[in-house]
Amino acid sequence: MQVEVDVQDLFYQSSSGEVIDFEYKYIPVARETWQDWFGCWLSSLQADLPRAPGYEVGLRLTDDREIQLLNAEYRHQNKPTDVLSFATLEVDFPQNPEMQDEPLYLGDIVISVNTAQLQAQQQGHSLPTELAWLAAHGLLHLLGWDHPDEEQLMQMLKQQVELLRLISIDIDIEY
């Protein structure tokens, strides 16, 4: 299965290519690692995916300021959050024979590294573990998962734990 992840790590580099100085040392997850993680996750979730020759996902790592703007605009909640997902599968796409050999764009995931860092500290695990957790959560939203009630939230959390286990990250969570 072909998987392409477009990673925009705004937290790591400015447009000039200089490393941005933050309150704590930020070591980014390599683009190849994101590619491997999403490839593994999508392979395991293949039964939940529409048939396509491949899949594309946008991943944007940003700060609290930008995610608050997005949260206010799209969810009408004027506060930072940890992760937002913008699914393209929620829209009915016209079937275009010319596009049948192209990868299917699943949507975009936006993660606030500021909030992820705080949550990682609260949970007692590393920032990359928290970023993986949030990316898995965002991916499930792209595929139509939601958590409007406690039961569906527990199902989604269990699925996230399984996705992280596939990439050798164990999270001990009570659900």
N, CA, C and O of each residue as an XYZ file, in Angstrom:
700
protein
N       0.840     -1.172      0.000
C       0.000      0.000      0.000
C       0.894      1.248      0.000
O       1.834      1.358      0.787
N       0.584      2.157     -0.879
C       1.321      3.416     -0.967
C       0.698      4.426     -0.006
O      -0.511      4.652     -0.044
N       1.512      5.030      0.850
C       1.054      6.057      1.788
C       2.016      7.228      1.701
O       3.233      7.059      1.780
N       1.458      8.406      1.538
C       2.262      9.630      1.488
C       1.791     10.564      2.603
O       0.606     10.886      2.695
N       2.727     10.992      3.443
C       2.416     11.918      4.527
C       3.167     13.215      4.248
O       4.395     13.232      4.167
N       2.413     14.294      4.105
C       3.006     15.612      3.904
C       3.155     16.255      5.274
O       2.179     16.751      5.838
N       4.376     16.249      5.817
C       4.641     16.771      7.159
C       5.092     18.227      7.054
O       6.063     18.544      6.368
N       4.370     19.097      7.744
C       4.757     20.498      7.881
C       5.057     20.727      9.353
O       4.145     20.914     10.158
N       6.316     20.711      9.696
C       6.714     20.890     11.092
C       7.095     22.346     11.304
O       8.268     22.714     11.230
N       6.079     23.171     11.570
C       6.306     24.594     11.766
C       6.979     24.873     13.098
O       7.505     25.963     13.323
N       6.960     23.902     13.961
C       7.557     24.068     15.273
C       9.069     23.929     15.213
O       9.776     24.451     16.075
N       9.567     23.234     14.207
C      11.000     22.959     14.129
C      11.764     24.027     13.367
O      12.804     24.497     13.829
N      11.266     24.406     12.227
C      12.015     25.344     11.409
C      11.156     26.521     10.990
O       9.975     26.369     10.677
N      11.749     27.666     10.989
C      11.093     28.847     10.433
C      11.328     28.834      8.927
O      12.064     27.988      8.417
N      10.716     29.751      8.231
C      10.870     29.785      6.773
C      12.324     30.062      6.364
O      12.721     29.735      5.246
N      13.122     30.664      7.262
C      14.525     30.932      6.939
C      15.407     29.713      7.144
O      16.589     29.729      6.801
N      14.820     28.635      7.715
C      15.590     27.424      7.937
C      16.283     27.388      9.280
O      16.973     26.418      9.593
N      16.113     28.434     10.086
C      16.728     28.463     11.409
C      15.867     27.684     12.398
O      14.640     27.671     12.292
N      16.513     27.045     13.351
C      15.786     26.336     14.389
C      15.182     27.365     15.336
O      15.875     28.266     15.808
N      13.901     27.229     15.609
C      13.200     28.154     16.491
C      13.541     27.815     17.933
O      13.594     26.640     18.297
N      13.772     28.822     18.753
C      14.122     28.626     20.153
C      12.853     28.651     21.005
O      12.157     29.665     21.052
N      12.551     27.536     21.679
C      11.402     27.452     22.560
C      11.868     27.211     23.975
O      13.063     27.049     24.224
N      10.927     27.186     24.906
C      11.246     27.051     26.325
C      11.888     25.705     26.644
O      12.598     25.595     27.644
N      11.664     24.700     25.841
C      12.218     23.379     26.067
C      12.829     22.884     24.762
O      12.508     23.377     23.681
N      13.702     21.916     24.882
C      14.356     21.380     23.686
C      13.363     20.525     22.907
O      12.812     19.559     23.434
N      13.146     20.885     21.671
C      12.219     20.166     20.801
C      13.016     19.356     19.797
O      13.720     19.906     18.951
N      12.897     18.060     19.900
C      13.540     17.164     18.944
C      12.425     16.593     18.074
O      11.585     15.834     18.559
N      12.412     16.949     16.812
C      11.297     16.531     15.960
C      11.328     15.043     15.626
O      12.374     14.393     15.649
N      10.143     14.533     15.315
C      10.018     13.180     14.784
C      10.384     13.275     13.301
O       9.869     14.137     12.589
N      11.259     12.404     12.842
C      11.711     12.438     11.445
C      10.548     12.173     10.492
O       9.633     11.410     10.800
N      10.605     12.813      9.342
C       9.564     12.614      8.322
C       9.427     11.132      7.957
O       8.319     10.637      7.748
N      10.555     10.436      7.884
C      10.517      9.014      7.545
C       9.779      8.217      8.625
O       9.085      7.247      8.321
N       9.931      8.626      9.866
C       9.230      7.949     10.964
C       7.734      8.166     10.846
O       6.954      7.226     10.995
N       7.325      9.411     10.576
C       5.891      9.673     10.369
C       5.364      8.814      9.220
O       4.289      8.221      9.314
N       6.133      8.758      8.145
C       5.735      7.960      6.982
C       5.552      6.495      7.383
O       4.555      5.874      7.016
N       6.495      5.948      8.123
C       6.413      4.556      8.579
C       5.205      4.346      9.491
O       4.469      3.371      9.340
N       5.004      5.266     10.440
C       3.889      5.121     11.378
C       2.549      5.121     10.647
O       1.719      4.240     10.867
N       2.340      6.108      9.778
C       1.063      6.187      9.069
C       0.881      4.997      8.122
O      -0.232      4.494      7.967
N       1.958      4.551      7.497
C       1.874      3.369      6.637
C       1.446      2.142      7.419
O       0.594      1.378      6.966
N       2.028      1.953      8.576
C       1.678      0.825      9.447
C       0.218      0.925      9.899
O      -0.528     -0.053      9.844
N      -0.173      2.110     10.342
C      -1.549      2.309     10.827
C      -2.577      2.090      9.716
O      -3.585      1.413      9.921
N      -2.321      2.659      8.554
C      -3.286      2.512      7.460
C      -3.349      1.074      6.964
O      -4.415      0.605      6.565
N      -2.232      0.376      6.985
C      -2.254     -1.046      6.616
C      -3.126     -1.837      7.580
O      -3.881     -2.714      7.162
N      -3.024     -1.530      8.866
C      -3.821     -2.256      9.856
C      -5.296     -1.875      9.797
O      -6.153     -2.656     10.210
N      -5.597     -0.696      9.294
C      -6.978     -0.211      9.214
C      -7.569     -0.364      7.815
O      -8.605      0.222      7.503
N      -6.911     -1.147      6.986
C      -7.297     -1.248      5.581
C      -8.772     -1.626      5.392
O      -9.402     -1.179      4.433
N      -9.316     -2.428      6.279
C     -10.727     -2.816      6.167
C     -11.656     -1.618      6.317
O     -12.781     -1.639      5.816
N     -11.191     -0.566      7.007
C     -12.004      0.635      7.228
C     -11.812      1.681      6.135
O     -12.466      2.724      6.158
N     -10.926      1.416      5.182
C     -10.583      2.404      4.168
C     -11.333      2.167      2.869
O     -11.586      1.023      2.493
N     -11.688      3.248      2.181
C     -12.200      3.078      0.819
C     -11.080      2.527     -0.052
O      -9.909      2.834      0.173
N     -11.427      1.725     -1.035
C     -10.410      1.153     -1.917
C      -9.756      2.266     -2.729
O     -10.421      3.114     -3.324
N      -8.427      2.227     -2.728
C      -7.642      3.201     -3.488
C      -6.248      2.619     -3.683
O      -5.826      1.759     -2.910
N      -5.524      3.078     -4.713
C      -4.166      2.576     -4.931
C      -3.175      3.088     -3.879
O      -2.074      2.553     -3.747
N      -3.562      4.103     -3.149
C      -2.710      4.669     -2.115
C      -3.478      5.730     -1.350
O      -4.626      6.037     -1.672
N      -2.837      6.285     -0.339
C      -3.504      7.258      0.525
C      -2.538      8.386      0.842
O      -1.326      8.186      0.919
N      -3.099      9.578      1.025
C      -2.320     10.746      1.405
C      -2.926     11.381      2.642
O      -4.145     11.406      2.809
N      -2.052     11.899      3.517
C      -2.471     12.585      4.735
C      -1.581     13.810      4.901
O      -0.374     13.742      4.667
N      -2.176     14.929      5.303
C      -1.402     16.114      5.661
C      -1.248     16.163      7.173
O      -2.218     15.954      7.902
N      -0.044     16.436      7.650
C       0.228     16.543      9.084
C       0.941     17.856      9.332
O       2.014     18.107      8.783
N       0.337     18.692     10.164
C       0.905     20.004     10.476
C       1.166     20.086     11.977
O       0.246     19.985     12.787
N       2.426     20.268     12.328
C       2.823     20.432     13.723
C       3.029     21.923     13.955
O       3.863     22.553     13.304
N       2.264     22.480     14.885
C       2.256     23.922     15.058
C       2.230     24.282     16.536
O       2.567     23.461     17.389
N       1.829     25.506     16.831
C       1.808     25.976     18.210
C       0.368     26.259     18.668
O      -0.583     26.158     17.893
N       0.244     26.611     19.940
C      -1.080     26.893     20.512
C      -1.773     28.058     19.823
O      -2.993     28.048     19.658
N      -1.000     29.063     19.420
C      -1.614     30.241     18.802
C      -2.344     29.864     17.511
O      -3.497     30.244     17.307
N      -1.666     29.119     16.647
C      -2.295     28.766     15.369
C      -3.456     27.803     15.562
O      -4.495     27.953     14.919
N      -3.297     26.821     16.433
C      -4.379     25.850     16.592
C      -5.597     26.503     17.251
O      -6.730     26.091     17.000
N      -5.373     27.521     18.095
C      -6.495     28.249     18.680
C      -7.281     28.982     17.593
O      -8.512     28.997     17.620
N      -6.577     29.585     16.641
C      -7.249     30.255     15.527
C      -8.090     29.268     14.716
O      -9.229     29.563     14.356
N      -7.526     28.110     14.434
C      -8.260     27.084     13.678
C      -9.449     26.553     14.478
O     -10.530     26.348     13.927
N      -9.248     26.334     15.764
C     -10.306     25.829     16.631
C     -11.462     26.835     16.711
O     -12.630     26.447     16.712
N     -11.129     28.116     16.777
C     -12.159     29.153     16.825
C     -12.921     29.221     15.501
O     -14.145     29.345     15.481
N     -12.180     29.138     14.402
C     -12.822     29.263     13.088
C     -13.699     28.058     12.737
O     -14.810     28.226     12.234
N     -13.205     26.848     13.002
C     -13.905     25.654     12.534
C     -14.772     24.969     13.577
O     -15.718     24.264     13.225
N     -14.464     25.166     14.864
C     -15.239     24.505     15.921
C     -15.903     25.510     16.848
O     -16.599     25.126     17.787
N     -15.692     26.787     16.590
C     -16.274     27.875     17.387
C     -15.912     27.761     18.864
O     -16.713     28.071     19.746
N     -14.671     27.304     19.111
C     -14.134     27.224     20.467
C     -12.827     28.011     20.479
O     -11.809     27.555     19.959
N     -12.869     29.184     21.073
C     -11.718     30.082     21.041
C     -10.720     29.732     22.140
O     -10.520     30.486     23.092
N     -10.108     28.573     21.978
C      -9.085     28.119     22.916
C      -8.197     27.110     22.194
O      -8.616     26.489     21.217
N      -6.965     26.952     22.685
C      -6.104     25.934     22.068
C      -6.651     24.530     22.348
O      -7.388     24.313     23.310
N      -6.278     23.608     21.502
C      -6.608     22.200     21.694
C      -5.388     21.391     21.280
O      -4.425     21.949     20.754
N      -5.417     20.095     21.509
C      -4.243     19.294     21.177
C      -4.184     18.885     19.714
O      -3.120     18.942     19.098
N      -5.316     18.475     19.151
C      -5.318     17.976     17.775
C      -6.644     18.330     17.097
O      -7.707     18.286     17.716
N      -6.555     18.678     15.829
C      -7.724     18.903     14.984
C      -7.575     18.048     13.736
O      -6.470     17.852     13.231
N      -8.694     17.544     13.245
C      -8.692     16.756     12.011
C      -9.679     17.363     11.033
O     -10.776     17.775     11.408
N      -9.277     17.410      9.791
C     -10.114     17.928      8.717
C     -10.230     16.835      7.655
O      -9.381     16.712      6.772
N     -11.289     16.054      7.762
C     -11.464     14.871      6.911
C     -12.049     15.238      5.557
O     -12.999     16.016      5.473
N     -11.484     14.680      4.508
C     -12.050     14.864      3.176
C     -13.074     13.783      2.869
O     -13.890     13.953      1.963
N     -13.052     12.677      3.601
C     -13.992     11.594      3.326
C     -15.412     11.924      3.773
O     -16.343     11.178      3.470
N     -15.590     13.039      4.492
C     -16.922     13.456      4.894
C     -17.700     14.009      3.708
O     -18.918     14.169      3.776
N     -16.992     14.300      2.626
C     -17.596     14.875      1.442
C     -17.751     13.775      0.399
O     -16.849     12.959      0.214
N     -18.897     13.753     -0.283
C     -19.081     12.794     -1.373
C     -18.340     13.309     -2.606
O     -18.667     14.363     -3.152
N     -17.347     12.550     -3.026
C     -16.572     12.931     -4.190
C     -17.196     12.324     -5.438
O     -17.607     11.163     -5.427
N     -17.270     13.100     -6.508
C     -17.736     12.496     -7.767
C     -16.718     11.470     -8.233
O     -15.511     11.672     -8.094
N     -17.203     10.386     -8.781
C     -16.318      9.353     -9.304
C     -15.766      9.821    -10.642
O     -16.514     10.027    -11.598
N     -14.467      9.984    -10.698
C     -13.801     10.444    -11.899
C     -12.857      9.336    -12.353
O     -11.882      9.046    -11.660
N     -13.120      8.715    -13.489
C     -12.267      7.615    -13.953
C     -10.793      7.994    -14.064
O      -9.923      7.141    -13.888
N     -10.503      9.254    -14.351
C      -9.115      9.694    -14.476
C      -8.401      9.681    -13.124
O      -7.172      9.642    -13.075
N      -9.159      9.713    -12.033
C      -8.573      9.773    -10.694
C      -8.445      8.404    -10.028
O      -7.869      8.310     -8.944
N      -8.958      7.352    -10.639
C      -8.977      6.043     -9.985
C      -7.589      5.459     -9.730
O      -7.440      4.572     -8.890
N      -6.584      5.938    -10.435
C      -5.222      5.459    -10.224
C      -4.413      6.376     -9.312
O      -3.222      6.145     -9.108
N      -5.045      7.411     -8.763
C      -4.379      8.372     -7.891
C      -4.604      8.013     -6.423
O      -5.621      7.405     -6.087
N      -3.666      8.381     -5.544
C      -3.875      8.163     -4.116
C      -5.084      8.966     -3.612
O      -5.374     10.051     -4.115
N      -5.762      8.428     -2.637
C      -6.929      9.076     -2.035
C      -6.457      9.978     -0.899
O      -5.792      9.527      0.033
N      -6.812     11.261     -0.991
C      -6.427     12.219      0.046
C      -7.429     12.101      1.193
O      -8.614     12.385      1.018
N      -6.949     11.681      2.370
C      -7.821     11.453      3.528
C      -8.121     12.727      4.307
O      -9.177     12.836      4.929
N      -7.205     13.692      4.281
C      -7.429     14.947      4.988
C      -6.192     15.412      5.726
O      -5.083     14.934      5.488
N      -6.411     16.363      6.635
C      -5.314     16.994      7.366
C      -5.478     16.801      8.867
O      -6.588     16.802      9.399
N      -4.343     16.637      9.531
C      -4.267     16.563     10.991
C      -3.370     17.705     11.435
O      -2.272     17.879     10.906
N      -3.837     18.490     12.414
C      -3.059     19.601     12.953
C      -2.851     19.327     14.439
O      -3.811     19.083     15.170
N      -1.605     19.368     14.881
C      -1.271     19.094     16.276
C      -0.526     20.287     16.859
O       0.408     20.805     16.248
N      -0.948     20.721     18.051
C      -0.213     21.757     18.776
C       0.886     21.094     19.587
O       0.615     20.309     20.495
N       2.126     21.416     19.251
C       3.261     20.852     19.975
C       3.304     21.412     21.401
O       3.721     20.712     22.323
N       2.874     22.673     21.594
C       2.827     23.241     22.951
C       1.951     22.384     23.862
O       2.370     21.987     24.950
N       0.741     22.108     23.407
C      -0.204     21.324     24.201
C       0.276     19.884     24.329
O       0.129     19.275     25.388
N       0.845     19.336     23.269
C       1.370     17.966     23.325
C       2.475     17.856     24.368
O       2.540     16.870     25.101
N       3.335     18.854     24.438
C       4.413     18.842     25.426
C       3.854     18.849     26.845
O       4.310     18.090     27.700
N       2.887     19.688     27.089
C       2.257     19.758     28.412
C       1.603     18.425     28.766
O       1.756     17.935     29.885
N       0.882     17.843     27.825
C       0.209     16.566     28.062
C       1.212     15.436     28.265
O       0.989     14.548     29.089
N       2.311     15.464     27.523
C       3.352     14.441     27.696
C       3.915     14.511     29.110
O       4.121     13.479     29.748
N       4.162     15.716     29.599
C       4.675     15.878     30.959
C       3.655     15.381     31.984
O       4.018     14.713     32.952
N       2.379     15.708     31.770
C       1.329     15.278     32.691
C       1.174     13.762     32.698
O       0.899     13.171     33.742
N       1.349     13.128     31.541
C       1.175     11.688     31.416
C       2.452     10.917     31.760
O       2.420      9.698     31.927
N       3.556     11.619     31.863
C       4.817     10.972     32.214
C       5.443     10.185     31.081
O       6.119      9.184     31.320
N       5.224     10.627     29.839
C       5.900      9.985     28.715
C       6.536     11.051     27.824
O       6.402     12.247     28.082
N       7.222     10.610     26.784
C       7.980     11.524     25.928
C       7.069     12.298     24.981
O       5.926     11.917     24.729
N       7.613     13.391     24.470
C       6.880     14.172     23.471
C       6.601     13.345     22.209
O       5.474     13.389     21.716
N       7.566     12.593     21.661
C       7.236     11.773     20.482
C       6.091     10.778     20.740
O       5.287     10.519     19.845
N       6.015     10.229     21.941
C       4.910      9.320     22.269
C       3.583     10.070     22.231
O       2.596      9.566     21.694
N       3.559     11.268     22.797
C       2.325     12.063     22.790
C       1.951     12.480     21.372
O       0.775     12.467     21.010
N       2.949     12.848     20.570
C       2.668     13.216     19.178
C       2.095     12.028     18.410
O       1.165     12.193     17.621
N       2.638     10.837     18.632
C       2.112      9.634     17.978
C       0.675      9.379     18.426
O      -0.186      9.046     17.611
N       0.423      9.537     19.722
C      -0.921      9.342     20.277
C      -1.926     10.282     19.608
O      -3.012      9.868     19.203
N      -1.542     11.543     19.504
C      -2.438     12.543     18.905
C      -2.606     12.320     17.401
O      -3.696     12.514     16.863
N      -1.538     11.917     16.728
C      -1.634     11.638     15.290
C      -2.549     10.445     15.037
O      -3.342     10.462     14.095
N      -2.448      9.416     15.864
C      -3.335      8.254     15.727
C      -4.786      8.666     15.960
O      -5.687      8.220     15.251
N      -5.003      9.511     16.948
C      -6.356     10.013     17.234
C      -6.888     10.787     16.025
O      -8.025     10.591     15.596
N      -6.044     11.667     15.488
C      -6.448     12.442     14.321
C      -6.739     11.568     13.119
O      -7.699     11.819     12.390
N      -5.927     10.547     12.900
C      -6.150      9.634     11.783
C      -7.489      8.915     11.917
O      -8.220      8.772     10.937
N      -7.808      8.466     13.115
C      -9.097      7.794     13.317
C     -10.251      8.738     12.991
O     -11.251      8.316     12.410
N     -10.121     10.009     13.359
C     -11.156     10.984     12.980
C     -11.247     11.113     11.465
O     -12.348     11.211     10.923
N     -10.102     11.115     10.769
C     -10.133     11.199      9.307
C     -10.891     10.030      8.698
O     -11.483     10.152      7.626
N     -10.868      8.896      9.390
C     -11.524      7.683      8.877
C     -12.954      7.531      9.377
O     -13.587      6.499      9.153
N     -13.467      8.559     10.057
C     -14.868      8.553     10.454
C     -15.145      8.178     11.896
O     -16.303      8.170     12.315
N     -14.116      7.870     12.662
C     -14.320      7.572     14.077
C     -14.692      8.868     14.799
O     -14.248      9.953     14.423
N     -15.511      8.735     15.836
C     -15.861      9.888     16.658
C     -16.127      9.414     18.072
O     -16.205      8.211     18.324
N     -16.267     10.340     18.985
C     -16.464      9.986     20.389
C     -17.495     10.905     21.036
O     -17.174     11.659     21.954
N     -18.758     10.838     20.544
C     -19.792     11.698     21.120
C     -20.259     11.249     22.507
O     -20.898     12.014     23.229
N     -19.940     10.017     22.870
C     -20.327      9.525     24.192
C     -19.184      8.697     24.776
O     -18.208      8.388     24.092
N     -19.326      8.346     26.048
C     -18.258      7.648     26.772
C     -17.914      6.294     26.143
O     -16.740      5.930     26.066
N     -18.917      5.555     25.697
C     -18.675      4.231     25.111
C     -17.847      4.329     23.829
O     -16.900      3.565     23.643
N     -18.198      5.260     22.952
C     -17.448      5.408     21.704
C     -16.051      5.984     21.962
O     -15.105      5.662     21.243
N     -15.923      6.833     22.984
C     -14.605      7.331     23.359
C     -13.712      6.172     23.795
O     -12.543      6.115     23.412
N     -14.248      5.255     24.587
C     -13.458      4.110     25.055
C     -13.031      3.229     23.884
O     -11.901      2.741     23.860
N     -13.918      3.021     22.916
C     -13.573      2.233     21.729
C     -12.448      2.908     20.942
O     -11.531      2.251     20.449
N     -12.542      4.225     20.840
C     -11.523      4.960     20.092
C     -10.180      4.926     20.826
O      -9.135      4.762     20.196
N     -10.202      5.080     22.143
C      -8.962      5.013     22.928
C      -8.311      3.637     22.817
O      -7.090      3.531     22.699
N      -9.123      2.587     22.856
C      -8.576      1.233     22.687
C      -7.919      1.079     21.324
O      -6.855      0.471     21.208
N      -8.555      1.633     20.288
C      -7.976      1.552     18.943
C      -6.664      2.334     18.873
O      -5.716      1.894     18.222
N      -6.604      3.483     19.534
C      -5.365      4.255     19.563
C      -4.247      3.468     20.235
O      -3.114      3.459     19.753
N      -4.559      2.812     21.339
C      -3.559      2.000     22.039
C      -3.043      0.914     21.099
O      -1.840      0.657     21.047
N      -3.945      0.277     20.358
C      -3.533     -0.770     19.408
C      -2.655     -0.201     18.298
O      -1.668     -0.824     17.909
N      -3.006      0.976     17.787
C      -2.191      1.583     16.735
C      -0.787      1.888     17.246
O       0.194      1.669     16.534
N      -0.685      2.384     18.459
C       0.636      2.682     19.010
C       1.432      1.410     19.271
O       2.651      1.404     19.102
N       0.774      0.347     19.672
C       1.481     -0.927     19.872
C       2.084     -1.424     18.561
O       3.153     -2.033     18.561
N       1.407     -1.167     17.450
C       1.923     -1.586     16.144
C       3.257     -0.929     15.813
O       4.050     -1.474     15.045
N       3.504      0.248     16.396
C       4.761      0.949     16.136
C       5.674      0.901     17.366
O       6.569      1.730     17.534
N       5.418     -0.091     18.216
C       6.257     -0.375     19.397
C       6.242      0.730     20.447
O       7.249      0.978     21.111
N       5.101      1.388     20.593
C       4.912      2.354     21.674
C       3.806      1.817     22.563
O       2.673      1.631     22.118
N       4.141      1.569     23.825
C       3.150      1.082     24.780
C       2.702      2.225     25.655
O       3.511      2.891     26.302
N       1.404      2.443     25.668
C       0.815      3.448     26.543
C      -0.097      2.719     27.516
O      -0.959      1.932     27.126
N       0.116      3.000     28.775
C      -0.724      2.416     29.818
C      -1.831      3.417     30.115
O      -1.600      4.451     30.741
N      -3.024      3.096     29.661
C      -4.137      4.017     29.846
C      -5.304      3.259     30.449
O      -5.562      2.108     30.094
N      -5.996      3.903     31.348
C      -7.173      3.285     31.948
C      -8.400      3.610     31.121
O      -8.710      4.776     30.878
N      -9.093      2.573     30.692
C     -10.348      2.761     29.964
C     -11.303      1.665     30.292
O     -12.420      1.645     29.777
